[in-house]
Amino acid sequence: MPGHGKRYRAAVATLEPRTLYGPREAVEKVKATASAKFDESVDIAVRLGVDPKHADQVVRGTVSLPAGTGKKIRVLAIAQGEKAKEAEAAGADFVGVEYIQKIKEGWLDTDVIVATPDVMGQLGPLGKVLGPRGLMPNPKAGTVTMDVGRAVKELKAGKIEFRVDKTGIVHAAVGKKSFTVEQLEGNLRTFMEAIVRARPASAKGHYIRSVTVSSSMGPGVPLDPAVFA
């Protein structure tokens, strides 16, 4: 394994070859093999039996992780009047329509943008900037809504968006190394339930092909996909 250090190779050696783990064992392995000095993120990669080139096979959605993500999410709410006050009260980090101009000038210091429908016309021209970064508000993700207060609260509490990539894989962070095994297992199961619910009607054959969990710097631990089928 060129390019991987001793710690990584030692971590790989603790995994049984060709073994598929259950959710609890998998997160125990991930916690045991995470050896970096920082609080590593715990990531999941789910390979799906879909062809994302077809619009009717795009898997996307949102899910609220019971233990949150362990990451401080910066939320920008683009709203005016009462709705701006609502977003502020709910804990949005940045609030106001003036941020549209700031984004035009290159400001992008946020992790997620929530907007009310009435301002989407002004945000439209910024699609080229926001789209590739995954920041464009979207009604399907619940980030274009009149209920901005609720949207902000949910995002702050650990609601994440997921979407299948071009290769048919969904990637997400389901917590941090410092989480307990119970918290990580709960988040992982909740995430997988959302993936199963999001199965497109046109997906044929095996839907969940493989599931791998890893810490930022650790090896991938393969899960048994049959657990979630």
Secondary structure as UniProt FT lines:
FT   TURN            2..3
FT   HELIX           6..13
FT   TURN            17..18
FT   HELIX           23..33
FT   STRAND          41..48
FT   TURN            52..53
FT   HELIX           55..57
FT   STRAND          60..64
FT   TURN            66..67
FT   STRAND          75..78
FT   HELIX           81..89
FT   TURN            90..91
FT   STRAND          94..95
FT   HELIX           98..104
FT   TURN            105..106
FT   STRAND          112..115
FT   HELIX           117..119
FT   HELIX           120..123
FT   HELIX           124..126
FT   HELIX           127..130
FT   TURN            131..134
FT   HELIX           139..141
FT   HELIX           148..157
FT   STRAND          159..163
FT   TURN            166..167
FT   STRAND          169..176
FT   TURN            177..178
FT   HELIX           181..197
FT   TURN            201..202
FT   STRAND          208..215
FT   STRAND          221..223
FT   HELIX           225..228
//
